[in-house]
Amino acid sequence: MPTVVFKVGDDVSTDVIYPGRYMATVLPTETPQFAFADEAAFNAKLKAKQIPPGSILLGGKNFGCGSSREQAVSCLKGPELIIVARDFARIFLQNGINLGLRMIVCPDIEAAEGDELELSVDALVNKTSGRQFKIEPMPRSRQVIIDAGGLIAYTRTRLQQAVV
């Protein structure tokens, strides 16, 4: 069951997620080492691969605000984190869709680090507290891109289907 491994508040900018001093590194295979670089304990766990794929990073409102840097998404996709937030900044959301980052909008979520969360199509249950929260599903047109692994994978599949 997915566990909340890191919790942040409202208005977490892309500069916090992926500090600007690392912008010279753009390869998705290299960006994960700089995720939340200024949060030493969390960053060290990510680098040491101590956080299982499918773990949850919990955000507040306006997660991913600030600049449009794609690295803020790729550094979270690398360790296969699920991002649950009250809402996402518009550009971060679109970058997340384009790269196939698993994101869940849950406006009323209440959870702490260490809580276990059960995800379904329309709700999220905090198994630790026993509370249930409504999920705002992505529009189908966006969800199929995420499920395909991002816009490039989605487009590649569509083109291959068109040729057959």
CORCOR-V606568 format. One record per residue. N is the residue number from 1. RES is the residue in one small letter. D_FIRST is the distance of its C-alpha to the first C-alpha in whole Angstrom. Layout:
BEGIN
N;RES;D_FIRST / N;RES;D_FIRST
END
This chain:
BEGIN
1;m;0 / 2;p;4 / 3;t;6 / 4;v;10 / 5;v;12 / 6;f;15 / 7;k;17 / 8;v;20 / 9;g;23 / 10;d;25 / 11;d;27 / 12;v;26 / 13;s;28 / 14;t;28 / 15;d;30 / 16;v;27 / 17;i;25 / 18;y;27 / 19;p;30 / 20;g;33 / 21;r;35 / 22;y;33 / 23;m;34 / 24;a;36 / 25;t;33 / 26;v;32 / 27;l;30 / 28;p;26 / 29;t;26 / 30;e;28 / 31;t;26 / 32;p;23 / 33;q;25 / 34;f;26 / 35;a;23 / 36;f;24 / 37;a;26 / 38;d;28 / 39;e;25 / 40;a;25 / 41;a;23 / 42;f;20 / 43;n;22 / 44;a;23 / 45;k;19 / 46;l;19 / 47;k;22 / 48;a;21 / 49;k;18 / 50;q;16 / 51;i;13 / 52;p;11 / 53;p;11 / 54;g;9 / 55;s;9 / 56;i;10 / 57;l;14 / 58;l;15 / 59;g;19 / 60;g;21 / 61;k;24 / 62;n;26 / 63;f;23 / 64;g;25 / 65;c;29 / 66;g;32 / 67;s;33 / 68;s;32 / 69;r;31 / 70;e;28 / 71;q;27 / 72;a;25 / 73;v;23 / 74;s;23 / 75;c;22 / 76;l;19 / 77;k;19 / 78;g;20 / 79;p;16 / 80;e;14 / 81;l;13 / 82;i;12 / 83;i;15 / 84;v;14 / 85;a;18 / 86;r;20 / 87;d;23 / 88;f;24 / 89;a;27 / 90;r;29 / 91;i;29 / 92;f;26 / 93;l;25 / 94;q;27 / 95;n;27 / 96;g;23 / 97;i;24 / 98;n;26 / 99;l;24 / 100;g;21 / 101;l;19 / 102;r;16 / 103;m;17 / 104;i;16 / 105;v;19 / 106;c;18 / 107;p;21 / 108;d;20 / 109;i;17 / 110;e;17 / 111;a;14 / 112;a;15 / 113;e;14 / 114;g;11 / 115;d;10 / 116;e;6 / 117;l;7 / 118;e;6 / 119;l;9 / 120;s;12 / 121;v;15 / 122;d;17 / 123;a;15 / 124;l;12 / 125;v;11 / 126;n;11 / 127;k;9 / 128;t;11 / 129;s;14 / 130;g;14 / 131;r;16 / 132;q;15 / 133;f;16 / 134;k;18 / 135;i;17 / 136;e;21 / 137;p;20 / 138;m;22 / 139;p;25 / 140;r;25 / 141;s;27 / 142;r;25 / 143;q;22 / 144;v;23 / 145;i;24 / 146;i;21 / 147;d;20 / 148;a;23 / 149;g;22 / 150;g;24 / 151;l;28 / 152;i;29 / 153;a;27 / 154;y;28 / 155;t;31 / 156;r;32 / 157;t;30 / 158;r;32 / 159;l;35 / 160;q;35 / 161;q;35 / 162;a;38 / 163;v;40 / 164;v;39
END
